[in-house]
Amino acid sequence: MLTVTNLYARYGKIEAVHGISFHVEEGEIVTLIGANGAGKSTTLKALMRLPPPEAPVVSGGEILFAGQSLLRIEPHVVVDKYKMTLVPEGRHIFGNLTVMENLQLAAWTRPKHTFSGSLERIFSLFPRLAERARQRSDTLSGGEQQMLAVGRALMADCSVLLLDEPSMGLAPLLMLEMFRTLKQLNAEGLTLIIVEQNAKLALEVADRGYVLDTGEIVAEGAARELMQHPRIREAYLGG
């Protein structure tokens, strides 16, 4: 479904990703793990074709979605045509709008007659959003805001969901609840690419993983194999 080959990406003169290659098959959960500054978020922004200065300039390599190059594609086309959506680090919800308004905005690419069914689906996944539908989003808890960020992405009718640090700032129980929901979505056919500092949690739900270190992929393989790798256990899984 998605193939990245020899990708280079930079912010100004600073190169953040140095020729990485990876692939994602339809229906998989693939995780990118690594320390801060490893290039994980940069990679997701490059996939979504977000513009500078917030996102990097792709200075080399190729990104193919079902065999089609994304390099000259604008972000709204990535969402509308290629059905790939990002849940960004830090959520970036519209705090001055209600939960419902955030979800309505996210459905701009969809036929109007599909909205109510999609909304029911989001509320079944995240009942707390239904309870707070008329509430301003900046008054939600951190966990509820993350639910809204994921729900907003799903309202775009995506087939590939990119998540940047979905567990950040969540209490342990909410973290587990979020990853159970992601696993459920995958079982229903959604392809997931998860960037996550909580390597143990990410590898427990993923099919395969890639380990990034200072902009390079230093290990890859089945998630279970990576969890047993001595160096990865020591560096990312607390031994």
Secondary structure, 3 states (H helix, E strand, C coil): CEEEEEEEEEECCEEEEEEEEEEECCCCEEEEECCCCCCHHHHHHHHHCCCCCCCCEEEEEEEEECCEECCCCCHHHHHHCCCEEEECCCCCCCCCCEHHHHHHHHCCCCCHHHHHHHHHHHHHHCHHHHHCCCCEHHHCCHHHHHHHHHHHHHCCCCCEEEEECCCCCCCHHHHHHHHHHHHHHHHCCCEEEEECCCHHHHHHHCCEEEEEECCEEEEEEEHHHHHHCHHHHHHHCCC
